[in-house]
Amino acid sequence: MKKKKFNFWPYLLISPALLIVAFVVFYPIIEAIFMSFQNYDLRRPDKISFVGFENYIEMFNDPTFWLAVKNTLIWVIFGVGLQFFFGFILELLLNQQFKGRGFVRAVSLIPWATPGVLIGLMWKWIYDGNYGVLNDILLKLHLIDAPIMFLSQTSTAFGSVIVTIIWQGIPFFAIMILAGLQGIPHEMYEAADIDGATKLQKLFRITIPTLKNVIFITIILRVIWVANSVDIIYSMTGGGPSYSTQTLSVYIFNKATVLDLGYSSGMALLLMFMLASVAIPYIRNSFKEGS
Amino acid sequence: MKRLLFICVVALISAVLFGCTAARNSADPNANNSEDSTGSTEENNSEEGATITYWYWADNSEYSQLMQDIIKEFNETNDKGITVVGEEYPWDGGGYSETLFTAAIGGGGPDVASFKLTSTPLFTANDLLLNLDDYIANWDKKDDIDSNIYDIMKQASGTDSIYLMPWNTQVLYVYYRPSIFEEAGVEVPTTYEELLTAIEKTTMDTNGDGKTDVYGFGMRGATGGQEPWGSFIHARGGSFDDLTSEASIQGMKDFIDIYSNGYAPPTASTDGFNEIIANFKSGRTAMTIHHTGSSAEMVDTFGDDVSAFPFPAGEGQWTSMGDTENVIFESSQHKDAAFEWVAYLAAEKGQEDWTVATGNVPVSKSVQELDFFQDNEFMKASIEGMPFAGIVPIKDTTTEWISTIWPNTVAAALLGDKSAEEAMKILQEELHAE
């Protein structure tokens, strides 16, 4: 039997791309792993040395770290959950036939197309306790007697920031689901109509089951992005007041900017593993579809 | 097979060419570095026609333009053909220093940059700054700057060497609105107790609707607020060295009381520079603490209805001496040209243009003697504050303490989540951590 000749061409052709990916993705990850086992603090460069699990032990004893973990869970669950809820409603509206639908679809994309830092600054001024337009409207509608210090008190700051990320992410869900919706054959709805199905029955028996994969992948992608996002929180509150809006990614950023790279690398790795546990189903799903 | 051979040959040639280019690029800096280290006359000649990059921040758009004008004039008038390219970066509550450090350690930093004393240990520990001892020793205008200022530069580096070229200082004082003081029936405070009373009395409901319209004190709870806060701590006899002493804690209690009694805007826990200035300029606060950098816009807004007094003495007296210096990076290929530029800003035309327009306190003695500085009421408050002005201790913990620990801990205290004692314990431990 003739032995199958090894074809090296695919490997040769793919090798430049693989090398680049290895350099820009795997090298930094390996660097971060090494750093997380050192007291790699550039403010004290002469004291950098291997410290084993010291950074991780410190992390587990650090109340600010646990507050950041708790905030991250709230940030992701409410942020992504409500983005999905409102995105789904928006998508159902945008899928209706009405005059100027194309224009409304384009305009509804604006929050998604706006840079995060700009969104943060914009909403910071909307919420402002002294001059903010939101307080002005609420006062004029006589809904409140005195301005609410949305971003200056721990009880309202985090909720205010979550509203901002929801506002930003709604169009992404709407557009992704809308794209999936376009792929549902119209015949299915016609058949349901003939069978006398109500609108709600069509939504829960046809629309949602057909969109299951799109919804699943969109939620996973958004969970990863939202958990990693720093720009909106940082530009609105910097993680304050009193760490009340500090998520894990903002804590990592704050620690990294003061050059405590060992500690921040350790936290970054933990966040990576937490997100990997969410991303693995997505990757497995992608491979299944690929094969 | 022929095709494979052809690809291999092309790849090999590309690799060789890339390698040669990289080698040449990396060889050039070494060549220049060796020239720099000789300090020869030939080297000075080679600096002619040099282009240097300069990073700076500006507090507002007028100062941005001012700096660009100063750079333009220097480029046109210096007799060595040096070209300075000015690149502005936001101060960002101290984020500027972090950006600068990241750029410098990554090899992408400028030749010269505006700088703060507090960042010195970080940069010198990583050997990023040029030692200026020889340059200053050979500088014909070195005596135009007080030797005390050179000593502060040495203290900041923790060595006997100077790494920072003095440029200007800013001594914090209290801005106040004479018309509001008059309405509230209070005089300019001369003691700390009088200041606390003035803050209380100038908090007013001016239209009788039961809500506060003017707050006595524009408190800064965000990053940068540790400077005015330090004055309250010292006024009770406390100090940065022992923030857990009874005196320091009492100063903190005063600070918290101002907020919790409603004498400062409710947003104070997160108010930064922009907010305290906006609140003062809109008439929402009667007093706030800043330096002469804001005086020009205050006068533009209020005319004669704004004045200043130094932070009054209690059991102790302290105000923050802000500072701005310039540094030259060790990695600069044009160190002599860079020194020409920082010297121009320290004691030549650049010093006069910048300090007169911004109202910052000049370091050049000859510029200090100008009528502008002798007759200005804000400058007078600065100069009166100089004897008790100081800085937050410069340690390797200071940057983090200023940027995250102080604002979050003080916010927790202001919002009632932590007591004064608990907050001060955290601030003490984090500032003096080994």
Interface residues (C-beta under 8 A of the other chain):
Chain A: L42 R43 R44 P45 D46 D128 G129 N130 Y131 A146 P147 M149 L151 S152 Q153 T154 T237 G238 G239 G240 P241 S242 Y243 N254 T257 V258 L259 D260
Chain B: G93 G95 E98 F101 I105 P121 L122 A125 N126 K211 G221 A222 T223 P265 P266 T267 A268 S269 T270 D271 E275 A278 N279 S282 R284 D396 T397 T399 E400 S403 T404 P407 N408 T409 A411 A412 L415 D417 K418
